[in-house]
Amino acid sequence: MAARVLRSLLRAKGSYRLPSVPRALPVVVNNAHRLSVTPSNFARSSQHDSAQLQRCSLEGNNFCVTWSDGEQSKYHSMWLRHNCQCPECWDSSSNLKRAAADVLQGNPVISTAPALSDSDNPVVNIHWVYGEGGHTHKGFINLKWLKENSYSRSSIKKLQQKTCLPVTDLVPKVDYSEVNEGENGLWKWLKNLNQFGVCLLTGVPKVPGEIGKIAELAGGLQRTHYGTVLDVISSGERIDLVSSTTALPLHMDMCHLEAPPGLQILHCIRNDVEGGRSSLLDVFPVINELRTKFPQHFTTLTEVPATFSRFKTPDQSENPISFSHRKPHIMLDKNGEVIGVNWNNGISGPLLAPEEDVERYYEAICCLEKMLSDPKFQLSHQLKAGEAITLNNRRFMHGRSLVKLSGGVRHMQTAYVTSDDLNSKVRVLASKCDPYYEVKAAFDGFWF
């Protein structure tokens, strides 16, 4: 009945306030066909009770919807055709599109008003007609999936929201035993990471190699030119800067890579020295203040590419390396939103920029460096044996104070997880453990 009323009213170019639609279940699409998982099922983690139509209309090439939560979405006919979920277009066994992109050729438009199926988990049935040759296609899209993948400005804005820790607050903590008990404990840890960008694990066994198990829980160990696990043992010998007792300024790891690691884990196995206190800084509020107070420097750091390089010669290593990557310190999407930051002075290579950009570049990085040194932005923690600090390496900077051995040992191990593996794990667990949670963008270059 609802489908017939909707169809007749939309044909009249009107709109209709639909009766309440039952909450969508995960997989049903209509009486004839079922999908085991709808396309991009974990693209947004929340399963909305608000996936209920209040009113809808067909306006030109757009299917316009007002949802029960008041949000308004507009879906273009080409977008809908590209995401058709009928068996001809979508393979449920592999969760891949069957149809090639050429189904978009010929300007498919919606010929008749979309009709809502009568089921507990309704779909929108759509009939497209192509302008050339009169070809047609009848398909459908799950209503809940439409809501979850709305590309309205308000929907995208929710993904961009980040929760910043006030400097007076303690770093969020989760006991490692909870993480190992099951998915709910694991989600508690990963949710903190997704929300705040940092989380401290306590009660971690003080044994080398345990860090690998932590990384596997978060998506899997990432192999880098260091291998999979790096030992950082501070000693009086000058082996390299990281393993020395020298203080390390705030930085992000591996900016010399095209895609730096997403998650960094630093596990403390032994620490009976003086100093070596970890400093942490959420870059997001710093960049926001830079943009507000010093817009000219902000603009410079989005326009002039810095050089990040890391190399070891055959004389220095059995496995020589030579990495170099040029990119701005601050990365924006097309809307001017900050989507990534790159900062590591230790691996900054020679600036390769037009002569007229050199002076303004150095003025800008001096300004940002001064802001990064402001205690109001910094968190601090003395890692104890059996603790592991886990942080979003694309959002948080870290450093350490001077280490004074005094006969003691500071033994840390470091490992990484890629942003892709971490984000996949977050979305999957959110859908299971916290279906109303809006997964946040990870500040890793994700475009909006």
Secondary structure, DSSP 8 states (H G I E B T S, - for coil): -HHHHHHHHHHTT------------SSB--SS-B-SS-TTTTSS----TT--EEEEEEETTEEEEEETTS-EEEEEHHHHHHT--STTTEETTTTEE-S-GGGGTT-EEE-S--EE-SSSS-EEEEEEEETTTT-EEEEEEEHHHHHHT--SHHHHHHHH------TTS---EEEHHHHHH-HHHHHHHHHHHHHHSEEEEES--SSTTHHHHHHHHTT----BTTBS-EEEEE-SS-S-STTSSS-EEEE-TTTTSSS--SEEEEEEEEE-SEE--EEEEEHHHHHHHHHHH-HHHHHHHHHSEEEEEEEE-TTT-SS-EEEEEEEESEEE-TTS-EEEE---GGGB------HHHHHHHHHHHHHHHHHHT-GGGEEEE---TT-EEEEETTTEEEEE--EE-TT--EEEEEEEE-HHHHHHHHHHHHHHH-TT------SSS---
